[in-house]
Amino acid sequence: MRHVIEALAELYDPDSLDERGAVRLSRYQAGALNDLAEADLKWGGVEAPRRFADKLAGFKGIETVAPPAGLQAELRPYQAQGLSWLQFLREYDLGGILADDMGLGKTIQTLAHLLVEKEAGRADRPSLVVAPTSLMVNWRREAERFAPSLKVLVLHGPERKRHFPAIAEQDLVLTTYPLLPRDAEVLRAQAWHLLVLDEAQNIKNPRAKAAATARELNARHRLCLTGTPMENHLGELWSQFHFLMPGLLGDEKHFRRLFRNPIEKHADATRQRQLQKRVAPFMLRREKAEVVTELPDKTEIVSEVELEGAQRDLYETIRVAMHEKVRREIDKKGIQRSQIIILDALLKLRQVCCDPRLLKMDAAKKVKQSAKLDQLMTLLPEMLEEGRRVLLFSQFTSMLSLIETELGKRNIDYVKLTGQTRDRATPVDRFQNGEVPLFLISLKAGGSGLNLTAADTVIHYDPWWNPAVERQATDRAHRIGQKKAVFVYKFVTRGTVEEKITALQQKKQALADALFGDGKQAARLSEEDLRALFEPLA
């Protein structure tokens, strides 16, 4: 990790900043570090740049930290390295993003970090983890399993307020993004040792209440956990660093001018390298293929579906009508200000592809066929007869309801998880324990935080724009602990908007790869891409 010290030394030595490319660095990093500390902007009390550079001068590398005695697990080599990196950040009062792939154990690395702090006597305050509601059960269970010596309090549900007086007595407090602004007064009043945002892409909008509240909390150290540090655009990455170390990437306006626009709109390789170098010391990212060689194979299969008859005619009718509506809106307002109309049009086309009954239109009610549902109900019973254990994802909860009806006709047992599911633990346990062979999951509710290694088959009923979101869902099964090969089926209607979405996914992936991976050029959605989405069926 020698690049860490080299990059840090450059970042914090004001004399190394060049006149043009790093003028904002000089203003927002080197020159403003004292101001940030004096203004208590929650950087973590970083020393003045010259003194900080002097401190780094004797740095020979990240020291190996022994796993804590209270950890009830053996860390894998890359997890032990992650623990040492987290301790390095703590020692130098830096924030960072642990951005390992889903399933590589970000939670256990964080728990090990917390245990080290407790056993060293530094954690004289509680630490706070903010996570999606869906992950509360997972965090509680993993803490009980791997770090039983930690006193853990879950702040969730209508009865949580009666636990507020006990917050200061805890080692670890767990809460959710929706509750963060609601309980802001209580959480702001508590001084925290470590503040962790799990699935940190949830603060991608810096003006959202949860993001604003997180920035206001008083914590010695800050950490983001996410397998997708950037889902759609670079502004999401800026928002996370604005929480971790305000000023590191400048303010939002200058970041957009210096990095986001040049990289996203013009594929500026120089700016891309500058940004990559700037964030590299504060982000640790490992992919499963690099560090977990014992994972079984994952095979992806695109299952093409042909629209026919009345469903095909309905698709074409809606495509023509919505394309004309979109064109008029773009002519009047421009493509950037027409997003709502565009997304609504694409939503209707996607719904036709899944099942016409999803559309709230009289014309759709007359169509009784769904090619994709027919294909699913042909393949799924065969898979289950073969002994497969299946996860079935859809973005539409109403589609899952239609699938439930078909399963009922065939007496196929299943469990289901959506945003409306109150008791998440029971369906997970029933599937993992082998009681049912099929798990229906909404992509939003179950795309992260679940360990479903009992599955060997994943079906994506409908594609989504962002490949990272689909990959997270697949990683519910293809993760540490999986012993069987995993087969991933993607249902795509041929020649439709779904096929175009699959192609556009590669552009989304290119933007992430450019920053975190092999330096591929980023691409943007153009008017030509938009025209392709509304092409007629062949």
Secondary structure, DSSP 8 states (H G I E B T S, - for coil): -HHHHHHHHHHH-GGG--SSTTHHHIIIIITTHHHHHHTT-SS-----HHHHHHHHHT--S-------TT--S---HHHHHHHHHHHHHHHTT--EEE---TTS-HHHHHHHHHHHHHHTT---S-EEEEE-GGGHHHHHHHHHHH-TTS-EEE--STTGGGGGGGGGG-SEEEEETTHHHHTHHHHHHS-EEEEEEETGGGG-STTSHHHHHHHHS-EEEEEEE-S-S-SS-HHHHHHHHHHHSTTTT--HHHHIIIIIHHHHHH--HHHHHHHHHHHGGGEE---HHHH-TTS--EEEEEEEE---HHHHHHHHHHHHHHHHHHHHHHHHH-SGGGHHHHHHHHHHHHHHHH-GGGS-SHHHHT----HHHHHHHHHHHHHHHTT--EEEEES-HHHHHHHHHHHHHTT---EEE-TT-S--HHHHHHHHTTS-SEEEEEHHHHSSS---TT--EEEESS--S-HHHHHHHHTTTSSTT--S-EEEEEEEETTSHHHHHHHHHHHHHHHHHHHHSS--------HHHHHHHT----
